[in-house]
Amino acid sequence: MDGLRWLRRVTAACVGMAALAMAPVASAKADLFDDGPPLEITLTAPFPALVKSALTSTSPHSATLTVSEPGGPAQTLPIQLSPRGMTRRTGGYCKFPPLLLKFDKASVHGTVFHGQHKLKLVTYCRPGADYEQRIVLEYLAYRLFNVITPMSYRVRAVEVTYRNADGKGEALRRFGFVIEDIDDMAGRNDRNRLEAASKQVKPVRMDGKAAARAALFEYMIGNLDWDFLAGAPGAPCCHNSRLIAARDAKPESAEAVVPVPYDFDYSGLINAPYAEVPEGLPVQKVTDRLYRGYCVSKADLPAVVEEYRAHRAELAAVIAGEPHLNPEFRDRASAYLDGFFKILDDPGRVQKDIVGHCR
């Protein structure tokens, strides 16, 4: 073989190896939860029957999901659609329940939902601009915590068109968002979900800094409706949060356990009309902040406070840069965030209002 032919073969081999090396990167760019514009989806289902049964049942209904991706054809996928949640589903206030999307993994191959099996969809509660603005704020709450730590649920905005399967009635278009599956979130952080009974995991076994981050986040958005280690009576751990730990960890012996919060509609940042202060807490309204982190994280609080202060501009930009927020709700959310940083900028108030209220 002459030198020129040999050089061409070596060059071709190198190009091929480079392409293979780049393949995972290209695949990663197709991630559902990569930062991007809202997905355009259409859900077609027997919505009157689904909504009517949601008060007492979470049974699935056969449906289809049509997704339109930029630069590509629309794709229609068979799914199972179930009402989910508790307060918004059964509380009598919301006219439409949150939904669980269940995919057949084979049917989503090659689509933006590739690798997904079950996804929570946060839907509209009632028709009306004010209600939609609160859904946007809850979406932003997740994104605020993403700024602080990767040990948080990622979200993707969706513009959903709801169509009745029988073709009757007008289609309804509303803002919503899907939430990353817990196993995907845990795996992304080289951890597993930790299934535990209520209060089975003790505060001392949590990762102190991670617990402080999560508790300070709940304080920042004014959320009191959570518990990192206990569930509701008769329910497993934990209330509006989940635990992740090392891949081989067991509930009875896990160390450095990380709490990951979710479900923020009762927070002061959102100030939903149906939100109430949990019974037994010494505040008057949901917009009042009360720190409820654990004292085992007290030594980690100063460093975590500085982390939040260092991210102030990024956190503010999440609110300021959201095009779905109208000026009234943007100004209100920005002012609420500013109130949090006024506390963090005052060492005396940090000691009094945060450290002094640990449990």
C-alpha positions as a LaTeX table, in Angstrom:
\begin{tabular}{lrrr}
\hline
Residue & $x$ (\AA) & $y$ (\AA) & $z$ (\AA) \\
\hline
Met1 & 0.00 & 0.00 & 0.00 \\
Asp2 & 1.47 & 3.38 & $-0.98$ \\
Gly3 & 1.75 & 6.20 & 1.50 \\
Leu4 & $-1.14$ & 8.23 & 0.07 \\
Arg5 & $-3.64$ & 5.32 & 0.27 \\
Trp6 & $-2.51$ & 4.54 & 3.82 \\
Leu7 & $-2.97$ & 8.18 & 4.85 \\
Arg8 & $-6.50$ & 8.24 & 3.36 \\
Arg9 & $-7.52$ & 5.12 & 5.30 \\
Val10 & $-6.13$ & 6.44 & 8.55 \\
Thr11 & $-7.92$ & 9.74 & 7.97 \\
Ala12 & $-11.24$ & 7.95 & 7.25 \\
Ala13 & $-10.87$ & 5.85 & 10.40 \\
Cys14 & $-10.22$ & 8.93 & 12.50 \\
Val15 & $-13.26$ & 10.68 & 11.04 \\
Gly16 & $-15.40$ & 7.65 & 11.84 \\
Met17 & $-14.12$ & 7.47 & 15.40 \\
Ala18 & $-14.78$ & 11.17 & 15.84 \\
Ala19 & $-18.35$ & 10.72 & 14.63 \\
Leu20 & $-18.90$ & 7.90 & 17.10 \\
Ala21 & $-17.45$ & 9.97 & 19.91 \\
Met22 & $-19.80$ & 12.82 & 19.06 \\
Ala23 & $-22.90$ & 10.62 & 18.83 \\
Pro24 & $-23.75$ & 10.70 & 22.55 \\
Val25 & $-23.50$ & 14.48 & 22.50 \\
Ala26 & $-25.94$ & 14.67 & 19.60 \\
Ser27 & $-28.27$ & 12.30 & 21.42 \\
Ala28 & $-28.08$ & 14.38 & 24.57 \\
Lys29 & $-29.16$ & 17.44 & 22.62 \\
Ala30 & $-32.46$ & 15.69 & 21.86 \\
Asp31 & $-33.26$ & 15.41 & 25.59 \\
Leu32 & $-36.88$ & 16.31 & 26.35 \\
Phe33 & $-35.69$ & 18.53 & 29.21 \\
Asp34 & $-33.07$ & 20.47 & 27.33 \\
Asp35 & $-33.73$ & 24.17 & 27.51 \\
Gly36 & $-35.91$ & 25.12 & 24.56 \\
Pro37 & $-39.21$ & 26.69 & 23.51 \\
Pro38 & $-42.48$ & 25.15 & 24.72 \\
Leu39 & $-43.37$ & 21.91 & 23.00 \\
Glu40 & $-46.53$ & 22.02 & 20.92 \\
Ile41 & $-48.69$ & 19.01 & 21.81 \\
Thr42 & $-52.29$ & 17.99 & 21.24 \\
Leu43 & $-54.04$ & 15.58 & 23.60 \\
Thr44 & $-57.11$ & 13.80 & 22.23 \\
Ala45 & $-59.10$ & 11.91 & 24.85 \\
Pro46 & $-62.62$ & 11.41 & 26.29 \\
Phe47 & $-62.13$ & 14.49 & 28.46 \\
Pro48 & $-65.73$ & 14.87 & 29.72 \\
Ala49 & $-65.63$ & 11.32 & 31.11 \\
Leu50 & $-62.09$ & 11.75 & 32.45 \\
Val51 & $-62.93$ & 14.99 & 34.28 \\
Lys52 & $-66.19$ & 13.58 & 35.67 \\
Ser53 & $-64.48$ & 10.51 & 37.10 \\
Ala54 & $-61.38$ & 12.35 & 38.40 \\
Leu55 & $-62.94$ & 13.18 & 41.78 \\
Thr56 & $-63.02$ & 9.51 & 42.76 \\
Ser57 & $-60.78$ & 7.67 & 40.31 \\
Thr58 & $-57.34$ & 7.79 & 38.74 \\
Ser59 & $-58.16$ & 5.06 & 36.22 \\
Pro60 & $-56.43$ & 5.51 & 32.84 \\
His61 & $-58.17$ & 6.47 & 29.60 \\
Ser62 & $-56.95$ & 5.64 & 26.10 \\
Ala63 & $-55.77$ & 8.76 & 24.31 \\
Thr64 & $-53.36$ & 10.08 & 21.73 \\
Leu65 & $-50.63$ & 12.68 & 21.93 \\
Thr66 & $-49.58$ & 14.57 & 18.83 \\
Val67 & $-46.31$ & 16.45 & 19.05 \\
Ser68 & $-44.98$ & 18.99 & 16.59 \\
Glu69 & $-41.24$ & 19.56 & 16.65 \\
Pro70 & $-39.53$ & 22.41 & 14.79 \\
Gly71 & $-38.39$ & 21.30 & 11.36 \\
Gly72 & $-40.10$ & 17.92 & 11.51 \\
Pro73 & $-43.50$ & 16.34 & 10.80 \\
Ala74 & $-46.17$ & 15.97 & 13.47 \\
Gln75 & $-46.09$ & 12.58 & 15.20 \\
Thr76 & $-49.09$ & 10.96 & 16.90 \\
Leu77 & $-48.43$ & 8.55 & 19.76 \\
Pro78 & $-50.87$ & 6.25 & 21.60 \\
Ile79 & $-50.85$ & 6.96 & 25.34 \\
Gln80 & $-52.76$ & 6.24 & 28.53 \\
Leu81 & $-54.00$ & 9.37 & 30.27 \\
Ser82 & $-54.88$ & 9.37 & 33.99 \\
Pro83 & $-56.03$ & 12.03 & 36.45 \\
Arg84 & $-53.50$ & 12.39 & 39.27 \\
Gly85 & $-52.70$ & 14.37 & 42.38 \\
Met86 & $-54.89$ & 15.13 & 45.36 \\
Thr87 & $-55.81$ & 18.75 & 46.12 \\
Arg88 & $-56.26$ & 19.93 & 42.55 \\
Arg89 & $-58.02$ & 16.68 & 41.60 \\
Thr90 & $-60.35$ & 16.22 & 44.59 \\
Gly91 & $-60.44$ & 19.59 & 46.37 \\
Gly92 & $-63.45$ & 20.87 & 44.47 \\
Tyr93 & $-61.73$ & 24.05 & 43.32 \\
Cys94 & $-60.06$ & 23.15 & 40.02 \\
Lys95 & $-62.23$ & 22.38 & 37.02 \\
Phe96 & $-59.55$ & 20.25 & 35.35 \\
Pro97 & $-57.19$ & 17.77 & 37.03 \\
Pro98 & $-53.43$ & 17.31 & 36.63 \\
Leu99 & $-52.63$ & 14.38 & 34.36 \\
Leu100 & $-50.25$ & 11.44 & 34.13 \\
Leu101 & $-49.04$ & 10.53 & 30.64 \\
Lys102 & $-48.08$ & 6.89 & 30.19 \\
Phe103 & $-46.20$ & 6.02 & 26.99 \\
Asp104 & $-45.45$ & 2.77 & 25.27 \\
Lys105 & $-41.66$ & 2.92 & 25.07 \\
Ala106 & $-41.54$ & 1.37 & 21.60 \\
Ser107 & $-43.85$ & 4.02 & 20.15 \\
Val108 & $-41.75$ & 6.95 & 21.40 \\
His109 & $-38.49$ & 5.72 & 19.85 \\
Gly110 & $-36.97$ & 8.50 & 17.78 \\
Thr111 & $-39.30$ & 11.19 & 19.14 \\
Val112 & $-38.64$ & 13.92 & 21.70 \\
Phe113 & $-40.23$ & 11.55 & 24.26 \\
His114 & $-37.65$ & 8.83 & 23.56 \\
Gly115 & $-36.90$ & 6.85 & 26.74 \\
Gln116 & $-39.92$ & 8.19 & 28.63 \\
His117 & $-42.50$ & 5.90 & 30.22 \\
Lys118 & $-44.50$ & 8.04 & 32.66 \\
Leu119 & $-44.59$ & 11.83 & 32.86 \\
Lys120 & $-46.55$ & 14.14 & 35.12 \\
Leu121 & $-48.29$ & 16.94 & 33.24 \\
Val122 & $-49.24$ & 20.06 & 35.19 \\
Thr123 & $-52.38$ & 21.35 & 33.52 \\
Tyr124 & $-54.61$ & 24.38 & 33.89 \\
Cys125 & $-56.83$ & 24.52 & 36.97 \\
Arg126 & $-59.57$ & 26.74 & 35.59 \\
Pro127 & $-60.01$ & 28.82 & 32.46 \\
Gly128 & $-58.78$ & 32.38 & 32.83 \\
Ala129 & $-55.55$ & 34.33 & 32.50 \\
Asp130 & $-54.88$ & 34.62 & 36.25 \\
Tyr131 & $-55.01$ & 30.85 & 36.71 \\
Glu132 & $-52.66$ & 30.28 & 33.78 \\
Gln133 & $-50.20$ & 32.81 & 35.22 \\
Arg134 & $-50.00$ & 30.71 & 38.37 \\
Ile135 & $-49.16$ & 27.62 & 36.34 \\
Val136 & $-46.34$ & 29.60 & 34.73 \\
Leu137 & $-45.09$ & 30.59 & 38.20 \\
Glu138 & $-45.09$ & 26.98 & 39.37 \\
Tyr139 & $-43.07$ & 26.04 & 36.28 \\
Leu140 & $-40.60$ & 28.79 & 37.17 \\
Ala141 & $-40.34$ & 27.54 & 40.76 \\
Tyr142 & $-38.84$ & 24.30 & 39.45 \\
Arg143 & $-36.48$ & 26.25 & 37.22 \\
Leu144 & $-35.37$ & 28.41 & 40.16 \\
Phe145 & $-34.28$ & 25.32 & 42.05 \\
Asn146 & $-32.49$ & 24.05 & 38.92 \\
Val147 & $-30.27$ & 27.14 & 39.20 \\
Ile148 & $-29.24$ & 26.13 & 42.72 \\
Thr149 & $-28.63$ & 22.41 & 42.27 \\
Pro150 & $-28.80$ & 19.64 & 39.65 \\
Met151 & $-30.47$ & 17.50 & 42.34 \\
Ser152 & $-33.81$ & 18.94 & 41.31 \\
Tyr153 & $-36.59$ & 18.03 & 38.93 \\
Arg154 & $-36.21$ & 19.44 & 35.45 \\
Val155 & $-39.32$ & 20.68 & 33.64 \\
Arg156 & $-40.31$ & 21.44 & 30.06 \\
Ala157 & $-42.98$ & 23.95 & 29.09 \\
Val158 & $-45.72$ & 22.72 & 26.77 \\
Glu159 & $-48.49$ & 24.45 & 24.87 \\
Val160 & $-51.29$ & 21.90 & 25.10 \\
Thr161 & $-54.33$ & 21.70 & 22.86 \\
Tyr162 & $-57.05$ & 19.57 & 24.46 \\
Arg163 & $-59.47$ & 17.87 & 22.03 \\
Asn164 & $-62.42$ & 15.67 & 22.86 \\
Ala165 & $-62.15$ & 12.21 & 21.30 \\
Asp166 & $-65.75$ & 12.41 & 20.01 \\
Gly167 & $-64.98$ & 15.62 & 18.13 \\
Lys168 & $-67.62$ & 17.58 & 20.03 \\
Gly169 & $-66.95$ & 21.00 & 21.48 \\
Glu170 & $-64.13$ & 23.40 & 20.77 \\
Ala171 & $-60.49$ & 22.55 & 21.32 \\
Leu172 & $-58.88$ & 24.35 & 24.26 \\
Arg173 & $-55.27$ & 25.56 & 24.25 \\
Arg174 & $-53.45$ & 26.13 & 27.55 \\
Phe175 & $-49.91$ & 26.47 & 28.96 \\
Gly176 & $-48.61$ & 23.55 & 31.01 \\
Phe177 & $-45.42$ & 21.69 & 31.77 \\
Val178 & $-44.11$ & 18.15 & 32.17 \\
Ile179 & $-41.90$ & 17.08 & 35.08 \\
Glu180 & $-38.87$ & 14.82 & 34.88 \\
Asp181 & $-39.40$ & 11.29 & 36.19 \\
Ile182 & $-37.82$ & 10.71 & 39.62 \\
Asp183 & $-35.73$ & 7.75 & 38.45 \\
Asp184 & $-34.31$ & 9.83 & 35.61 \\
Met185 & $-33.56$ & 12.70 & 37.99 \\
Ala186 & $-31.85$ & 10.33 & 40.45 \\
Gly187 & $-29.88$ & 8.53 & 37.74 \\
Arg188 & $-28.70$ & 11.82 & 36.27 \\
Asn189 & $-27.12$ & 12.48 & 39.68 \\
Asp190 & $-25.67$ & 8.96 & 40.01 \\
Arg191 & $-28.19$ & 8.08 & 42.70 \\
Asn192 & $-31.33$ & 5.99 & 43.15 \\
Arg193 & $-34.73$ & 6.81 & 44.53 \\
Leu194 & $-34.92$ & 5.84 & 48.21 \\
Glu195 & $-38.25$ & 4.27 & 49.13 \\
Ala196 & $-38.80$ & 4.80 & 52.85 \\
Ala197 & $-41.59$ & 4.77 & 55.37 \\
Ser198 & $-42.67$ & 7.99 & 57.02 \\
Lys199 & $-40.00$ & 9.10 & 59.55 \\
Gln200 & $-37.88$ & 6.02 & 58.79 \\
Val201 & $-34.99$ & 8.26 & 57.75 \\
Lys202 & $-33.75$ & 10.47 & 60.58 \\
Pro203 & $-32.59$ & 14.07 & 60.04 \\
Val204 & $-29.00$ & 13.21 & 60.99 \\
Arg205 & $-28.76$ & 10.86 & 58.00 \\
Met206 & $-29.48$ & 13.56 & 55.45 \\
Asp207 & $-26.79$ & 15.34 & 53.47 \\
Gly208 & $-26.61$ & 18.51 & 55.57 \\
Lys209 & $-25.83$ & 20.92 & 52.76 \\
Ala210 & $-28.36$ & 19.40 & 50.34 \\
Ala211 & $-31.07$ & 19.52 & 53.01 \\
Ala212 & $-30.21$ & 23.15 & 53.77 \\
Arg213 & $-30.39$ & 24.03 & 50.05 \\
Ala214 & $-33.81$ & 22.44 & 49.71 \\
Ala215 & $-35.17$ & 23.99 & 52.91 \\
Leu216 & $-33.87$ & 27.45 & 51.98 \\
Phe217 & $-35.46$ & 27.08 & 48.56 \\
Glu218 & $-38.83$ & 26.31 & 50.17 \\
Tyr219 & $-38.30$ & 29.40 & 52.33 \\
Met220 & $-37.42$ & 31.50 & 49.28 \\
Ile221 & $-40.67$ & 30.64 & 47.47 \\
Gly222 & $-42.67$ & 30.77 & 50.72 \\
Asn223 & $-43.75$ & 27.13 & 50.67 \\
Leu224 & $-44.91$ & 25.51 & 53.91 \\
Asp225 & $-46.68$ & 22.49 & 52.44 \\
Trp226 & $-43.86$ & 19.94 & 52.67 \\
Asp227 & $-41.91$ & 17.56 & 54.83 \\
Phe228 & $-38.63$ & 15.96 & 53.79 \\
Leu229 & $-38.91$ & 12.97 & 56.14 \\
Ala230 & $-42.59$ & 12.38 & 56.95 \\
Gly231 & $-45.69$ & 11.67 & 54.92 \\
Ala232 & $-49.34$ & 12.32 & 55.65 \\
Pro233 & $-50.96$ & 9.97 & 58.19 \\
Gly234 & $-50.94$ & 6.48 & 56.72 \\
Ala235 & $-48.78$ & 7.54 & 53.77 \\
Pro236 & $-45.11$ & 6.72 & 53.08 \\
Cys237 & $-42.33$ & 9.29 & 53.12 \\
Cys238 & $-42.42$ & 12.11 & 52.12 \\
His239 & $-44.86$ & 15.00 & 51.76 \\
Asn240 & $-44.27$ & 16.87 & 48.48 \\
Ser241 & $-40.67$ & 15.68 & 48.32 \\
Arg242 & $-38.73$ & 12.55 & 47.44 \\
Leu243 & $-35.46$ & 11.13 & 48.74 \\
Ile244 & $-32.48$ & 10.03 & 46.67 \\
Ala245 & $-29.35$ & 8.29 & 47.93 \\
Ala246 & $-26.34$ & 6.25 & 46.81 \\
Arg247 & $-27.23$ & 3.50 & 44.35 \\
Asp248 & $-26.77$ & 0.67 & 46.87 \\
Ala249 & $-28.41$ & 2.47 & 49.82 \\
Lys250 & $-31.14$ & 0.92 & 51.95 \\
Pro251 & $-33.75$ & 2.98 & 53.87 \\
Glu252 & $-32.63$ & 1.61 & 57.22 \\
Ser253 & $-28.95$ & 2.47 & 56.71 \\
Ala254 & $-28.68$ & 5.15 & 54.02 \\
Glu255 & $-26.39$ & 8.10 & 54.65 \\
Ala256 & $-26.07$ & 11.46 & 52.89 \\
Val257 & $-29.72$ & 11.27 & 51.85 \\
Val258 & $-30.83$ & 14.12 & 49.59 \\
Pro259 & $-34.39$ & 15.52 & 49.72 \\
Val260 & $-35.79$ & 16.75 & 46.41 \\
Pro261 & $-38.90$ & 18.95 & 46.67 \\
Tyr262 & $-41.77$ & 19.24 & 44.20 \\
Asp263 & $-45.38$ & 20.52 & 44.02 \\
Phe264 & $-45.23$ & 24.23 & 44.82 \\
Asp265 & $-48.79$ & 25.45 & 44.21 \\
Tyr266 & $-49.30$ & 26.24 & 47.93 \\
Ser267 & $-46.29$ & 28.58 & 47.98 \\
Gly268 & $-46.40$ & 32.31 & 48.53 \\
Leu269 & $-44.67$ & 32.85 & 45.20 \\
Ile270 & $-47.73$ & 31.42 & 43.44 \\
Asn271 & $-50.37$ & 32.45 & 46.00 \\
Ala272 & $-53.06$ & 30.21 & 44.53 \\
Pro273 & $-56.63$ & 31.15 & 45.53 \\
Tyr274 & $-57.18$ & 27.72 & 47.08 \\
Ala275 & $-53.88$ & 27.60 & 49.02 \\
Glu276 & $-54.08$ & 27.53 & 52.81 \\
Val277 & $-51.51$ & 27.61 & 55.61 \\
Pro278 & $-50.96$ & 24.07 & 56.93 \\
Glu279 & $-52.59$ & 23.54 & 60.29 \\
Gly280 & $-50.46$ & 24.25 & 63.35 \\
Leu281 & $-47.97$ & 26.67 & 61.79 \\
Pro282 & $-47.61$ & 30.16 & 63.29 \\
Val283 & $-48.27$ & 32.23 & 60.16 \\
Gln284 & $-51.39$ & 33.96 & 58.93 \\
Lys285 & $-51.22$ & 33.63 & 55.14 \\
Val286 & $-49.34$ & 31.61 & 52.54 \\
Thr287 & $-47.22$ & 34.57 & 51.48 \\
Asp288 & $-45.66$ & 34.69 & 54.98 \\
Arg289 & $-42.26$ & 32.99 & 55.09 \\
Leu290 & $-41.34$ & 30.52 & 57.83 \\
Tyr291 & $-38.09$ & 28.56 & 57.78 \\
Arg292 & $-38.74$ & 24.87 & 58.49 \\
Gly293 & $-35.32$ & 23.33 & 57.77 \\
Tyr294 & $-33.69$ & 20.91 & 60.18 \\
Cys295 & $-31.21$ & 21.99 & 62.84 \\
Val296 & $-28.79$ & 19.24 & 61.77 \\
Ser297 & $-28.07$ & 21.51 & 58.77 \\
Lys298 & $-27.34$ & 24.55 & 60.94 \\
Ala299 & $-23.58$ & 24.36 & 60.34 \\
Asp300 & $-24.16$ & 24.27 & 56.57 \\
Leu301 & $-26.54$ & 27.22 & 56.45 \\
Pro302 & $-23.96$ & 30.05 & 56.19 \\
Ala303 & $-22.38$ & 28.48 & 53.08 \\
Val304 & $-25.77$ & 27.75 & 51.54 \\
Val305 & $-26.95$ & 31.31 & 52.18 \\
Glu306 & $-23.88$ & 32.54 & 50.29 \\
Glu307 & $-24.65$ & 30.13 & 47.44 \\
Tyr308 & $-28.09$ & 31.71 & 47.06 \\
Arg309 & $-26.67$ & 35.21 & 47.23 \\
Ala310 & $-24.13$ & 34.32 & 44.54 \\
His311 & $-26.96$ & 33.15 & 42.26 \\
Arg312 & $-29.18$ & 36.15 & 42.84 \\
Ala313 & $-28.84$ & 37.54 & 39.29 \\
Glu314 & $-29.53$ & 34.14 & 37.70 \\
Leu315 & $-32.59$ & 33.59 & 39.88 \\
Ala316 & $-33.93$ & 37.04 & 39.08 \\
Ala317 & $-33.35$ & 36.40 & 35.36 \\
Val318 & $-35.53$ & 33.27 & 35.47 \\
Ile319 & $-38.47$ & 35.46 & 36.48 \\
Ala320 & $-37.60$ & 38.48 & 34.34 \\
Gly321 & $-36.95$ & 36.46 & 31.20 \\
Glu322 & $-40.14$ & 34.37 & 31.14 \\
Pro323 & $-42.26$ & 35.54 & 28.18 \\
His324 & $-45.43$ & 33.83 & 29.43 \\
Leu325 & $-45.59$ & 36.03 & 32.54 \\
Asn326 & $-47.59$ & 39.23 & 32.19 \\
Pro327 & $-46.15$ & 42.44 & 33.73 \\
Glu328 & $-48.34$ & 42.27 & 36.84 \\
Phe329 & $-47.33$ & 38.73 & 37.79 \\
Arg330 & $-43.70$ & 39.31 & 36.80 \\
Asp331 & $-43.43$ & 42.37 & 39.04 \\
Arg332 & $-45.17$ & 40.58 & 41.91 \\
Ala333 & $-42.87$ & 37.52 & 41.65 \\
Ser334 & $-39.74$ & 39.68 & 41.34 \\
Ala335 & $-40.73$ & 41.68 & 44.43 \\
Tyr336 & $-41.35$ & 38.46 & 46.37 \\
Leu337 & $-37.88$ & 37.21 & 45.41 \\
Asp338 & $-36.36$ & 40.56 & 46.41 \\
Gly339 & $-37.93$ & 40.17 & 49.86 \\
Phe340 & $-36.05$ & 36.92 & 50.31 \\
Phe341 & $-32.71$ & 38.48 & 49.42 \\
Lys342 & $-33.30$ & 41.41 & 51.77 \\
Ile343 & $-33.35$ & 38.84 & 54.54 \\
Leu344 & $-30.21$ & 37.10 & 53.28 \\
Asp345 & $-28.37$ & 40.43 & 53.04 \\
Asp346 & $-28.97$ & 41.08 & 56.75 \\
Pro347 & $-26.92$ & 38.72 & 58.99 \\
Gly348 & $-29.13$ & 39.55 & 61.95 \\
Arg349 & $-32.26$ & 38.50 & 60.12 \\
Val350 & $-30.58$ & 35.33 & 58.82 \\
Gln351 & $-29.83$ & 34.39 & 62.42 \\
Lys352 & $-33.26$ & 35.36 & 63.71 \\
Asp353 & $-35.58$ & 34.32 & 60.87 \\
Ile354 & $-33.73$ & 31.31 & 59.46 \\
Val355 & $-31.19$ & 29.75 & 61.82 \\
Gly356 & $-33.37$ & 30.54 & 64.83 \\
His357 & $-36.37$ & 28.72 & 63.35 \\
Cys358 & $-34.71$ & 25.40 & 62.49 \\
Arg359 & $-36.40$ & 22.26 & 63.80 \\
\hline
\end{tabular}
